[in-house]
């Protein structure tokens, strides 16, 4: 099948090192190792032998992951190189040419691209911006009735910050159950809620054909570890594991040790609190910027994540607008077209006041110039 480039990631790879301010990422400013390790842990970390680690993830790490999923056992967990590898393994294992795959949009389009590259028919079901980015479940049911091998949801959602209600989650699960589709839930933003400390429920254990994907990159601010996992029926973990061996053999041993510490019940609340503080402070800056630019930009207030999916009110496509912002303000944002909703920009705000304020000033300046309201510098 023809390879399909991942447009969003290609955009970031091409340009993130060429700008003064990068607001195209989707997580908070990365935590330092010292924010995870204490003095005693540091000594043990330095003593770690750099041999091959357990290929499917250390026993301790898989055990700690099970704490996040009702009734999960270590046999249900495969540790991967980020959530990205987990998604890829799931697609390679479950999908065949001609399968019908239904994906939530706007959304992170990795599964869409992987499925298309495998020769599948990819069909979106939308989040409605006029209803605060709520899911159009009638559309999901309509598309699923035509047949579906896999339904993919991102909850909390990237880029809109939508969190599905328990009722919406139940309806999604019932639709998957009626059609026999696999339900793949990308839950990397669990723990990144903006207005509550209560974590978004997982889809795991709500249906026998659920795969829950997660990582330490977003809610934990530990993207550099490249640690993720898939939680799946034990009968599926084995085939995922076999493909994992082909791709990477295993995740890195030092990264898994740091992941064990991050998920330790004594450390995890502190790591999540750091991310939430950055996210909430960042959203306050975005909200003030939106209020200062009425008629130019708007945004549905997200329930979670450190990203704002901003609508700009100009008759220009988002790739062209993002290029203008990059060239004229040296600020990188993610075009909404690469996430399934044009005339929007994805802007991260959990990276510290100085970067966010500088970035927003540049974005606003370029948008005003594009709209004939001012000059770019």
Order of alpha helices (4+ residues) and beta strands (2+ residues): alpha-beta-alpha-alpha-beta-alpha-beta-alpha-beta-beta-alpha-beta-alpha-beta-beta-beta-alpha-alpha-alpha-beta-beta-alpha-beta-beta-beta-alpha
